[in-house]
Every structure is written in structure tokens, then in C-alpha cells.
Amino acid sequence: MSYRRDYIVKKKLAKNEQHKKLTGVCAGIAKYYDVPRLAVRIGAVLALITLPAATGVAYVVATVVLPSSEY
């Protein structure tokens, strides 16, 4: 079975510097999963309200770990 290279899509999770509000993590996640940026940001705020410590740590780690990339 043979696959042509032009059909293989390599998506990369990265911070979106073009549409960032703070660091671009939510915009990068929205781009990767192809969902609206506003939905991801609302979800992040709701998660921050319900689980502030875990969400805060996850956001800081994502800010440090994810590479910056302009789409």
C-alpha cells in the first residue's frame, strides 16, 4: 500500500503569535483543533474558575513548552 505525500498533513501545536491575547496558547490550541478561538478562551476561563491551580500550572507549562509560530 502506497501513500502519496501530498495527502499527509502534519499539524504542529504551537503558540499563535498573530492572534494572541496573553501568550498565544489558546489561539494555538484553537488553530490545531480547528475550533473558534473564542470557544477555547471561554473554556480556559471556565477551567480557571473551577480548577484554578491546575489550570494555572497547565497554562504556564504550555507557555514555556510550546514553540512560537506565526501561521
mmCIF file of the N, C-alpha and C atoms, coordinates in Angstrom:
data_MODEL
# 
_entry.id   MODEL 
# 
loop_
_atom_site.group_PDB 
_atom_site.id 
_atom_site.type_symbol 
_atom_site.label_atom_id 
_atom_site.label_alt_id 
_atom_site.label_comp_id 
_atom_site.label_asym_id 
_atom_site.label_entity_id 
_atom_site.label_seq_id 
_atom_site.pdbx_PDB_ins_code 
_atom_site.Cartn_x 
_atom_site.Cartn_y 
_atom_site.Cartn_z 
_atom_site.occupancy 
_atom_site.B_iso_or_equiv 
_atom_site.pdbx_formal_charge 
_atom_site.auth_seq_id 
_atom_site.auth_comp_id 
_atom_site.auth_asym_id 
_atom_site.auth_atom_id 
_atom_site.pdbx_PDB_model_num 
ATOM 1   N N  . MET A 1 1  ? 0.843   -1.169 0.000  1.00 0.00 ? 1  MET A N  1 
ATOM 2   C CA . MET A 1 1  ? 0.000   0.000  0.000  1.00 0.00 ? 1  MET A CA 1 
ATOM 3   C C  . MET A 1 1  ? 0.893   1.237  0.000  1.00 0.00 ? 1  MET A C  1 
ATOM 4   N N  . SER A 1 2  ? 0.603   2.144  -0.884 1.00 0.00 ? 2  SER A N  1 
ATOM 5   C CA . SER A 1 2  ? 1.428   3.326  -1.041 1.00 0.00 ? 2  SER A CA 1 
ATOM 6   C C  . SER A 1 2  ? 0.614   4.592  -0.733 1.00 0.00 ? 2  SER A C  1 
ATOM 7   N N  . TYR A 1 3  ? 1.240   5.519  -0.063 1.00 0.00 ? 3  TYR A N  1 
ATOM 8   C CA . TYR A 1 3  ? 0.598   6.787  0.262  1.00 0.00 ? 3  TYR A CA 1 
ATOM 9   C C  . TYR A 1 3  ? 1.359   7.917  -0.403 1.00 0.00 ? 3  TYR A C  1 
ATOM 10  N N  . ARG A 1 4  ? 0.613   8.830  -0.975 1.00 0.00 ? 4  ARG A N  1 
ATOM 11  C CA . ARG A 1 4  ? 1.250   9.994  -1.571 1.00 0.00 ? 4  ARG A CA 1 
ATOM 12  C C  . ARG A 1 4  ? 1.504   11.028 -0.491 1.00 0.00 ? 4  ARG A C  1 
ATOM 13  N N  . ARG A 1 5  ? 2.604   11.718 -0.592 1.00 0.00 ? 5  ARG A N  1 
ATOM 14  C CA . ARG A 1 5  ? 2.997   12.675 0.433  1.00 0.00 ? 5  ARG A CA 1 
ATOM 15  C C  . ARG A 1 5  ? 2.078   13.884 0.513  1.00 0.00 ? 5  ARG A C  1 
ATOM 16  N N  . ASP A 1 6  ? 1.451   14.272 -0.581 1.00 0.00 ? 6  ASP A N  1 
ATOM 17  C CA . ASP A 1 6  ? 0.639   15.479 -0.551 1.00 0.00 ? 6  ASP A CA 1 
ATOM 18  C C  . ASP A 1 6  ? -0.664  15.282 0.234  1.00 0.00 ? 6  ASP A C  1 
ATOM 19  N N  . TYR A 1 7  ? -1.029  14.045 0.525  1.00 0.00 ? 7  TYR A N  1 
ATOM 20  C CA . TYR A 1 7  ? -2.217  13.790 1.334  1.00 0.00 ? 7  TYR A CA 1 
ATOM 21  C C  . TYR A 1 7  ? -1.902  13.743 2.827  1.00 0.00 ? 7  TYR A C  1 
ATOM 22  N N  . ILE A 1 8  ? -0.668  13.639 3.195  1.00 0.00 ? 8  ILE A N  1 
ATOM 23  C CA . ILE A 1 8  ? -0.287  13.571 4.601  1.00 0.00 ? 8  ILE A CA 1 
ATOM 24  C C  . ILE A 1 8  ? -0.177  15.001 5.137  1.00 0.00 ? 8  ILE A C  1 
ATOM 25  N N  . VAL A 1 9  ? -0.972  15.279 6.158  1.00 0.00 ? 9  VAL A N  1 
ATOM 26  C CA . VAL A 1 9  ? -0.973  16.608 6.755  1.00 0.00 ? 9  VAL A CA 1 
ATOM 27  C C  . VAL A 1 9  ? -0.286  16.514 8.104  1.00 0.00 ? 9  VAL A C  1 
ATOM 28  N N  . LYS A 1 10 ? 0.752   17.290 8.276  1.00 0.00 ? 10 LYS A N  1 
ATOM 29  C CA . LYS A 1 10 ? 1.465   17.301 9.546  1.00 0.00 ? 10 LYS A CA 1 
ATOM 30  C C  . LYS A 1 10 ? 1.090   18.575 10.278 1.00 0.00 ? 10 LYS A C  1 
ATOM 31  N N  . LYS A 1 11 ? 0.222   18.434 11.275 1.00 0.00 ? 11 LYS A N  1 
ATOM 32  C CA . LYS A 1 11 ? -0.160  19.587 12.077 1.00 0.00 ? 11 LYS A CA 1 
ATOM 33  C C  . LYS A 1 11 ? 0.810   19.707 13.239 1.00 0.00 ? 11 LYS A C  1 
ATOM 34  N N  . LYS A 1 12 ? 1.090   20.936 13.618 1.00 0.00 ? 12 LYS A N  1 
ATOM 35  C CA . LYS A 1 12 ? 2.031   21.192 14.688 1.00 0.00 ? 12 LYS A CA 1 
ATOM 36  C C  . LYS A 1 12 ? 1.366   22.115 15.711 1.00 0.00 ? 12 LYS A C  1 
ATOM 37  N N  . LEU A 1 13 ? 1.389   21.693 16.960 1.00 0.00 ? 13 LEU A N  1 
ATOM 38  C CA . LEU A 1 13 ? 0.836   22.512 18.026 1.00 0.00 ? 13 LEU A CA 1 
ATOM 39  C C  . LEU A 1 13 ? 1.864   23.547 18.435 1.00 0.00 ? 13 LEU A C  1 
ATOM 40  N N  . ALA A 1 14 ? 1.495   24.806 18.290 1.00 0.00 ? 14 ALA A N  1 
ATOM 41  C CA . ALA A 1 14 ? 2.403   25.910 18.624 1.00 0.00 ? 14 ALA A CA 1 
ATOM 42  C C  . ALA A 1 14 ? 1.577   27.112 19.052 1.00 0.00 ? 14 ALA A C  1 
ATOM 43  N N  . LYS A 1 15 ? 2.231   28.010 19.779 1.00 0.00 ? 15 LYS A N  1 
ATOM 44  C CA . LYS A 1 15 ? 1.567   29.256 20.161 1.00 0.00 ? 15 LYS A CA 1 
ATOM 45  C C  . LYS A 1 15 ? 1.363   30.100 18.907 1.00 0.00 ? 15 LYS A C  1 
ATOM 46  N N  . ASN A 1 16 ? 0.184   30.716 18.817 1.00 0.00 ? 16 ASN A N  1 
ATOM 47  C CA . ASN A 1 16 ? -0.123  31.564 17.673 1.00 0.00 ? 16 ASN A CA 1 
ATOM 48  C C  . ASN A 1 16 ? 0.173   33.006 18.050 1.00 0.00 ? 16 ASN A C  1 
ATOM 49  N N  . GLU A 1 17 ? 1.254   33.538 17.557 1.00 0.00 ? 17 GLU A N  1 
ATOM 50  C CA . GLU A 1 17 ? 1.673   34.896 17.884 1.00 0.00 ? 17 GLU A CA 1 
ATOM 51  C C  . GLU A 1 17 ? 0.824   35.952 17.185 1.00 0.00 ? 17 GLU A C  1 
ATOM 52  N N  . GLN A 1 18 ? 0.188   35.579 16.106 1.00 0.00 ? 18 GLN A N  1 
ATOM 53  C CA . GLN A 1 18 ? -0.593  36.532 15.329 1.00 0.00 ? 18 GLN A CA 1 
ATOM 54  C C  . GLN A 1 18 ? -1.912  36.890 16.009 1.00 0.00 ? 18 GLN A C  1 
ATOM 55  N N  . HIS A 1 19 ? -2.556  35.933 16.683 1.00 0.00 ? 19 HIS A N  1 
ATOM 56  C CA . HIS A 1 19 ? -3.863  36.146 17.297 1.00 0.00 ? 19 HIS A CA 1 
ATOM 57  C C  . HIS A 1 19 ? -3.807  36.013 18.813 1.00 0.00 ? 19 HIS A C  1 
ATOM 58  N N  . LYS A 1 20 ? -2.721  36.378 19.422 1.00 0.00 ? 20 LYS A N  1 
ATOM 59  C CA . LYS A 1 20 ? -2.571  36.179 20.853 1.00 0.00 ? 20 LYS A CA 1 
ATOM 60  C C  . LYS A 1 20 ? -3.257  37.282 21.652 1.00 0.00 ? 20 LYS A C  1 
ATOM 61  N N  . LYS A 1 21 ? -3.692  36.930 22.863 1.00 0.00 ? 21 LYS A N  1 
ATOM 62  C CA . LYS A 1 21 ? -4.173  37.905 23.840 1.00 0.00 ? 21 LYS A CA 1 
ATOM 63  C C  . LYS A 1 21 ? -3.144  38.035 24.954 1.00 0.00 ? 21 LYS A C  1 
ATOM 64  N N  . LEU A 1 22 ? -2.727  36.914 25.526 1.00 0.00 ? 22 LEU A N  1 
ATOM 65  C CA . LEU A 1 22 ? -1.653  36.930 26.525 1.00 0.00 ? 22 LEU A CA 1 
ATOM 66  C C  . LEU A 1 22 ? -0.374  36.367 25.920 1.00 0.00 ? 22 LEU A C  1 
ATOM 67  N N  . THR A 1 23 ? -0.371  35.050 25.723 1.00 0.00 ? 23 THR A N  1 
ATOM 68  C CA . THR A 1 23 ? 0.836   34.427 25.183 1.00 0.00 ? 23 THR A CA 1 
ATOM 69  C C  . THR A 1 23 ? 0.594   33.662 23.884 1.00 0.00 ? 23 THR A C  1 
ATOM 70  N N  . GLY A 1 24 ? -0.652  33.469 23.489 1.00 0.00 ? 24 GLY A N  1 
ATOM 71  C CA . GLY A 1 24 ? -0.963  32.768 22.253 1.00 0.00 ? 24 GLY A CA 1 
ATOM 72  C C  . GLY A 1 24 ? -1.260  31.299 22.411 1.00 0.00 ? 24 GLY A C  1 
ATOM 73  N N  . VAL A 1 25 ? -1.342  30.809 23.644 1.00 0.00 ? 25 VAL A N  1 
ATOM 74  C CA . VAL A 1 25 ? -1.591  29.384 23.870 1.00 0.00 ? 25 VAL A CA 1 
ATOM 75  C C  . VAL A 1 25 ? -2.993  29.002 23.413 1.00 0.00 ? 25 VAL A C  1 
ATOM 76  N N  . CYS A 1 26 ? -3.998  29.742 23.826 1.00 0.00 ? 26 CYS A N  1 
ATOM 77  C CA . CYS A 1 26 ? -5.382  29.417 23.448 1.00 0.00 ? 26 CYS A CA 1 
ATOM 78  C C  . CYS A 1 26 ? -5.589  29.526 21.943 1.00 0.00 ? 26 CYS A C  1 
ATOM 79  N N  . ALA A 1 27 ? -4.998  30.534 21.324 1.00 0.00 ? 27 ALA A N  1 
ATOM 80  C CA . ALA A 1 27 ? -5.116  30.690 19.873 1.00 0.00 ? 27 ALA A CA 1 
ATOM 81  C C  . ALA A 1 27 ? -4.428  29.542 19.140 1.00 0.00 ? 27 ALA A C  1 
ATOM 82  N N  . GLY A 1 28 ? -3.304  29.078 19.657 1.00 0.00 ? 28 GLY A N  1 
ATOM 83  C CA . GLY A 1 28 ? -2.614  27.942 19.042 1.00 0.00 ? 28 GLY A CA 1 
ATOM 84  C C  . GLY A 1 28 ? -3.386  26.647 19.182 1.00 0.00 ? 28 GLY A C  1 
ATOM 85  N N  . ILE A 1 29 ? -4.005  26.442 20.344 1.00 0.00 ? 29 ILE A N  1 
ATOM 86  C CA . ILE A 1 29 ? -4.832  25.250 20.552 1.00 0.00 ? 29 ILE A CA 1 
ATOM 87  C C  . ILE A 1 29 ? -6.048  25.287 19.639 1.00 0.00 ? 29 ILE A C  1 
ATOM 88  N N  . ALA A 1 30 ? -6.659  26.467 19.502 1.00 0.00 ? 30 ALA A N  1 
ATOM 89  C CA . ALA A 1 30 ? -7.822  26.608 18.618 1.00 0.00 ? 30 ALA A CA 1 
ATOM 90  C C  . ALA A 1 30 ? -7.446  26.324 17.170 1.00 0.00 ? 30 ALA A C  1 
ATOM 91  N N  . LYS A 1 31 ? -6.294  26.791 16.740 1.00 0.00 ? 31 LYS A N  1 
ATOM 92  C CA . LYS A 1 31 ? -5.840  26.536 15.372 1.00 0.00 ? 31 LYS A CA 1 
ATOM 93  C C  . LYS A 1 31 ? -5.561  25.045 15.150 1.00 0.00 ? 31 LYS A C  1 
ATOM 94  N N  . TYR A 1 32 ? -4.945  24.400 16.132 1.00 0.00 ? 32 TYR A N  1 
ATOM 95  C CA . TYR A 1 32 ? -4.595  22.991 16.000 1.00 0.00 ? 32 TYR A CA 1 
ATOM 96  C C  . TYR A 1 32 ? -5.840  22.107 15.892 1.00 0.00 ? 32 TYR A C  1 
ATOM 97  N N  . TYR A 1 33 ? -6.845  22.383 16.720 1.00 0.00 ? 33 TYR A N  1 
ATOM 98  C CA . TYR A 1 33 ? -8.065  21.577 16.724 1.00 0.00 ? 33 TYR A CA 1 
ATOM 99  C C  . TYR A 1 33 ? -9.148  22.126 15.807 1.00 0.00 ? 33 TYR A C  1 
ATOM 100 N N  . ASP A 1 34 ? -8.887  23.228 15.118 1.00 0.00 ? 34 ASP A N  1 
ATOM 101 C CA . ASP A 1 34 ? -9.801  23.846 14.173 1.00 0.00 ? 34 ASP A CA 1 
ATOM 102 C C  . ASP A 1 34 ? -11.150 24.186 14.817 1.00 0.00 ? 34 ASP A C  1 
ATOM 103 N N  . VAL A 1 35 ? -11.084 24.883 15.936 1.00 0.00 ? 35 VAL A N  1 
ATOM 104 C CA . VAL A 1 35 ? -12.276 25.372 16.634 1.00 0.00 ? 35 VAL A CA 1 
ATOM 105 C C  . VAL A 1 35 ? -12.117 26.884 16.804 1.00 0.00 ? 35 VAL A C  1 
ATOM 106 N N  . PRO A 1 36 ? -13.213 27.596 17.079 1.00 0.00 ? 36 PRO A N  1 
ATOM 107 C CA . PRO A 1 36 ? -13.098 29.050 17.257 1.00 0.00 ? 36 PRO A CA 1 
ATOM 108 C C  . PRO A 1 36 ? -12.229 29.420 18.463 1.00 0.00 ? 36 PRO A C  1 
ATOM 109 N N  . ARG A 1 37 ? -11.444 30.478 18.290 1.00 0.00 ? 37 ARG A N  1 
ATOM 110 C CA . ARG A 1 37 ? -10.570 30.940 19.376 1.00 0.00 ? 37 ARG A CA 1 
ATOM 111 C C  . ARG A 1 37 ? -11.371 31.353 20.596 1.00 0.00 ? 37 ARG A C  1 
ATOM 112 N N  . LEU A 1 38 ? -12.519 31.970 20.376 1.00 0.00 ? 38 LEU A N  1 
ATOM 113 C CA . LEU A 1 38 ? -13.348 32.418 21.491 1.00 0.00 ? 38 LEU A CA 1 
ATOM 114 C C  . LEU A 1 38 ? -13.820 31.240 22.335 1.00 0.00 ? 38 LEU A C  1 
ATOM 115 N N  . ALA A 1 39 ? -14.150 30.127 21.709 1.00 0.00 ? 39 ALA A N  1 
ATOM 116 C CA . ALA A 1 39 ? -14.599 28.943 22.454 1.00 0.00 ? 39 ALA A CA 1 
ATOM 117 C C  . ALA A 1 39 ? -13.484 28.397 23.346 1.00 0.00 ? 39 ALA A C  1 
ATOM 118 N N  . VAL A 1 40 ? -12.268 28.379 22.833 1.00 0.00 ? 40 VAL A N  1 
ATOM 119 C CA . VAL A 1 40 ? -11.137 27.892 23.627 1.00 0.00 ? 40 VAL A CA 1 
ATOM 120 C C  . VAL A 1 40 ? -10.853 28.845 24.780 1.00 0.00 ? 40 VAL A C  1 
ATOM 121 N N  . ARG A 1 41 ? -10.938 30.131 24.519 1.00 0.00 ? 41 ARG A N  1 
ATOM 122 C CA . ARG A 1 41 ? -10.689 31.112 25.580 1.00 0.00 ? 41 ARG A CA 1 
ATOM 123 C C  . ARG A 1 41 ? -11.756 31.059 26.668 1.00 0.00 ? 41 ARG A C  1 
ATOM 124 N N  . ILE A 1 42 ? -13.011 30.886 26.276 1.00 0.00 ? 42 ILE A N  1 
ATOM 125 C CA . ILE A 1 42 ? -14.086 30.749 27.269 1.00 0.00 ? 42 ILE A CA 1 
ATOM 126 C C  . ILE A 1 42 ? -13.884 29.480 28.083 1.00 0.00 ? 42 ILE A C  1 
ATOM 127 N N  . GLY A 1 43 ? -13.502 28.400 27.428 1.00 0.00 ? 43 GLY A N  1 
ATOM 128 C CA . GLY A 1 43 ? -13.211 27.156 28.144 1.00 0.00 ? 43 GLY A CA 1 
ATOM 129 C C  . GLY A 1 43 ? -12.055 27.306 29.111 1.00 0.00 ? 43 GLY A C  1 
ATOM 130 N N  . ALA A 1 44 ? -11.049 28.059 28.718 1.00 0.00 ? 44 ALA A N  1 
ATOM 131 C CA . ALA A 1 44 ? -9.899  28.289 29.604 1.00 0.00 ? 44 ALA A CA 1 
ATOM 132 C C  . ALA A 1 44 ? -10.302 29.108 30.824 1.00 0.00 ? 44 ALA A C  1 
ATOM 133 N N  . VAL A 1 45 ? -11.144 30.107 30.631 1.00 0.00 ? 45 VAL A N  1 
ATOM 134 C CA . VAL A 1 45 ? -11.603 30.923 31.758 1.00 0.00 ? 45 VAL A CA 1 
ATOM 135 C C  . VAL A 1 45 ? -12.474 30.098 32.694 1.00 0.00 ? 45 VAL A C  1 
ATOM 136 N N  . LEU A 1 46 ? -13.363 29.278 32.133 1.00 0.00 ? 46 LEU A N  1 
ATOM 137 C CA . LEU A 1 46 ? -14.196 28.413 32.968 1.00 0.00 ? 46 LEU A CA 1 
ATOM 138 C C  . LEU A 1 46 ? -13.352 27.401 33.738 1.00 0.00 ? 46 LEU A C  1 
ATOM 139 N N  . ALA A 1 47 ? -12.350 26.862 33.097 1.00 0.00 ? 47 ALA A N  1 
ATOM 140 C CA . ALA A 1 47 ? -11.448 25.940 33.788 1.00 0.00 ? 47 ALA A CA 1 
ATOM 141 C C  . ALA A 1 47 ? -10.661 26.653 34.875 1.00 0.00 ? 47 ALA A C  1 
ATOM 142 N N  . LEU A 1 48 ? -10.289 27.898 34.621 1.00 0.00 ? 48 LEU A N  1 
ATOM 143 C CA . LEU A 1 48 ? -9.560  28.676 35.615 1.00 0.00 ? 48 LEU A CA 1 
ATOM 144 C C  . LEU A 1 48 ? -10.434 28.974 36.831 1.00 0.00 ? 48 LEU A C  1 
ATOM 145 N N  . ILE A 1 49 ? -11.728 29.166 36.612 1.00 0.00 ? 49 ILE A N  1 
ATOM 146 C CA . ILE A 1 49 ? -12.649 29.423 37.725 1.00 0.00 ? 49 ILE A CA 1 
ATOM 147 C C  . ILE A 1 49 ? -12.879 28.155 38.539 1.00 0.00 ? 49 ILE A C  1 
ATOM 148 N N  . THR A 1 50 ? -13.044 27.018 37.870 1.00 0.00 ? 50 THR A N  1 
ATOM 149 C CA . THR A 1 50 ? -13.362 25.778 38.587 1.00 0.00 ? 50 THR A CA 1 
ATOM 150 C C  . THR A 1 50 ? -12.120 25.105 39.180 1.00 0.00 ? 50 THR A C  1 
ATOM 151 N N  . LEU A 1 51 ? -11.036 25.092 38.458 1.00 0.00 ? 51 LEU A N  1 
ATOM 152 C CA . LEU A 1 51 ? -9.796  24.451 38.921 1.00 0.00 ? 51 LEU A CA 1 
ATOM 153 C C  . LEU A 1 51 ? -8.627  25.423 38.742 1.00 0.00 ? 51 LEU A C  1 
ATOM 154 N N  . PRO A 1 52 ? -8.534  26.429 39.594 1.00 0.00 ? 52 PRO A N  1 
ATOM 155 C CA . PRO A 1 52 ? -7.536  27.482 39.348 1.00 0.00 ? 52 PRO A CA 1 
ATOM 156 C C  . PRO A 1 52 ? -6.083  27.017 39.414 1.00 0.00 ? 52 PRO A C  1 
ATOM 157 N N  . ALA A 1 53 ? -5.746  26.165 40.344 1.00 0.00 ? 53 ALA A N  1 
ATOM 158 C CA . ALA A 1 53 ? -4.344  25.754 40.482 1.00 0.00 ? 53 ALA A CA 1 
ATOM 159 C C  . ALA A 1 53 ? -3.898  24.911 39.287 1.00 0.00 ? 53 ALA A C  1 
ATOM 160 N N  . ALA A 1 54 ? -4.685  23.923 38.935 1.00 0.00 ? 54 ALA A N  1 
ATOM 161 C CA . ALA A 1 54 ? -4.316  23.036 37.829 1.00 0.00 ? 54 ALA A CA 1 
ATOM 162 C C  . ALA A 1 54 ? -4.290  23.783 36.500 1.00 0.00 ? 54 ALA A C  1 
ATOM 163 N N  . THR A 1 55 ? -5.267  24.642 36.284 1.00 0.00 ? 55 THR A N  1 
ATOM 164 C CA . THR A 1 55 ? -5.317  25.392 35.037 1.00 0.00 ? 55 THR A CA 1 
ATOM 165 C C  . THR A 1 55 ? -4.167  26.392 34.947 1.00 0.00 ? 55 THR A C  1 
ATOM 166 N N  . GLY A 1 56 ? -3.869  27.046 36.047 1.00 0.00 ? 56 GLY A N  1 
ATOM 167 C CA . GLY A 1 56 ? -2.760  27.996 36.053 1.00 0.00 ? 56 GLY A CA 1 
ATOM 168 C C  . GLY A 1 56 ? -1.434  27.333 35.765 1.00 0.00 ? 56 GLY A C  1 
ATOM 169 N N  . VAL A 1 57 ? -1.204  26.190 36.398 1.00 0.00 ? 57 VAL A N  1 
ATOM 170 C CA . VAL A 1 57 ? 0.042   25.450 36.159 1.00 0.00 ? 57 VAL A CA 1 
ATOM 171 C C  . VAL A 1 57 ? 0.105   24.965 34.714 1.00 0.00 ? 57 VAL A C  1 
ATOM 172 N N  . ALA A 1 58 ? -1.007  24.443 34.201 1.00 0.00 ? 58 ALA A N  1 
ATOM 173 C CA . ALA A 1 58 ? -1.035  23.945 32.822 1.00 0.00 ? 58 ALA A CA 1 
ATOM 174 C C  . ALA A 1 58 ? -0.778  25.071 31.821 1.00 0.00 ? 58 ALA A C  1 
ATOM 175 N N  . TYR A 1 59 ? -1.331  26.250 32.077 1.00 0.00 ? 59 TYR A N  1 
ATOM 176 C CA . TYR A 1 59 ? -1.125  27.378 31.169 1.00 0.00 ? 59 TYR A CA 1 
ATOM 177 C C  . TYR A 1 59 ? 0.330   27.847 31.186 1.00 0.00 ? 59 TYR A C  1 
ATOM 178 N N  . VAL A 1 60 ? 0.914   27.914 32.358 1.00 0.00 ? 60 VAL A N  1 
ATOM 179 C CA . VAL A 1 60 ? 2.315   28.333 32.457 1.00 0.00 ? 60 VAL A CA 1 
ATOM 180 C C  . VAL A 1 60 ? 3.230   27.314 31.783 1.00 0.00 ? 60 VAL A C  1 
ATOM 181 N N  . VAL A 1 61 ? 2.965   26.034 32.001 1.00 0.00 ? 61 VAL A N  1 
ATOM 182 C CA . VAL A 1 61 ? 3.770   24.986 31.357 1.00 0.00 ? 61 VAL A CA 1 
ATOM 183 C C  . VAL A 1 61 ? 3.617   25.052 29.841 1.00 0.00 ? 61 VAL A C  1 
ATOM 184 N N  . ALA A 1 62 ? 2.375   25.235 29.358 1.00 0.00 ? 62 ALA A N  1 
ATOM 185 C CA . ALA A 1 62 ? 2.157   25.340 27.912 1.00 0.00 ? 62 ALA A CA 1 
ATOM 186 C C  . ALA A 1 62 ? 2.857   26.559 27.335 1.00 0.00 ? 62 ALA A C  1 
ATOM 187 N N  . THR A 1 63 ? 2.882   27.651 28.088 1.00 0.00 ? 63 THR A N  1 
ATOM 188 C CA . THR A 1 63 ? 3.568   28.852 27.625 1.00 0.00 ? 63 THR A CA 1 
ATOM 189 C C  . THR A 1 63 ? 5.067   28.605 27.469 1.00 0.00 ? 63 THR A C  1 
ATOM 190 N N  . VAL A 1 64 ? 5.641   27.853 28.372 1.00 0.00 ? 64 VAL A N  1 
ATOM 191 C CA . VAL A 1 64 ? 7.076   27.594 28.335 1.00 0.00 ? 64 VAL A CA 1 
ATOM 192 C C  . VAL A 1 64 ? 7.421   26.526 27.304 1.00 0.00 ? 64 VAL A C  1 
ATOM 193 N N  . VAL A 1 65 ? 6.597   25.485 27.205 1.00 0.00 ? 65 VAL A N  1 
ATOM 194 C CA . VAL A 1 65 ? 6.927   24.324 26.374 1.00 0.00 ? 65 VAL A CA 1 
ATOM 195 C C  . VAL A 1 65 ? 6.607   24.527 24.901 1.00 0.00 ? 65 VAL A C  1 
ATOM 196 N N  . LEU A 1 66 ? 5.469   25.143 24.591 1.00 0.00 ? 66 LEU A N  1 
ATOM 197 C CA . LEU A 1 66 ? 5.068   25.270 23.192 1.00 0.00 ? 66 LEU A CA 1 
ATOM 198 C C  . LEU A 1 66 ? 5.962   26.255 22.446 1.00 0.00 ? 66 LEU A C  1 
ATOM 199 N N  . PRO A 1 67 ? 6.363   25.896 21.244 1.00 0.00 ? 67 PRO A N  1 
ATOM 200 C CA . PRO A 1 67 ? 7.175   26.824 20.459 1.00 0.00 ? 67 PRO A CA 1 
ATOM 201 C C  . PRO A 1 67 ? 6.302   27.942 19.874 1.00 0.00 ? 67 PRO A C  1 
ATOM 202 N N  . SER A 1 68 ? 6.897   29.081 19.620 1.00 0.00 ? 68 SER A N  1 
ATOM 203 C CA . SER A 1 68 ? 6.178   30.181 18.971 1.00 0.00 ? 68 SER A CA 1 
ATOM 204 C C  . SER A 1 68 ? 6.215   29.978 17.470 1.00 0.00 ? 68 SER A C  1 
ATOM 205 N N  . SER A 1 69 ? 5.060   30.218 16.865 1.00 0.00 ? 69 SER A N  1 
ATOM 206 C CA . SER A 1 69 ? 4.976   30.056 15.427 1.00 0.00 ? 69 SER A CA 1 
ATOM 207 C C  . SER A 1 69 ? 3.912   30.988 14.897 1.00 0.00 ? 69 SER A C  1 
ATOM 208 N N  . GLU A 1 70 ? 4.202   31.663 13.797 1.00 0.00 ? 70 GLU A N  1 
ATOM 209 C CA . GLU A 1 70 ? 3.198   32.504 13.158 1.00 0.00 ? 70 GLU A CA 1 
ATOM 210 C C  . GLU A 1 70 ? 2.565   31.707 12.035 1.00 0.00 ? 70 GLU A C  1 
ATOM 211 N N  . TYR A 1 71 ? 1.256   31.699 12.016 1.00 0.00 ? 71 TYR A N  1 
ATOM 212 C CA . TYR A 1 71 ? 0.530   30.935 10.994 1.00 0.00 ? 71 TYR A CA 1 
ATOM 213 C C  . TYR A 1 71 ? 0.316   31.776 9.780  1.00 0.00 ? 71 TYR A C  1 
# 
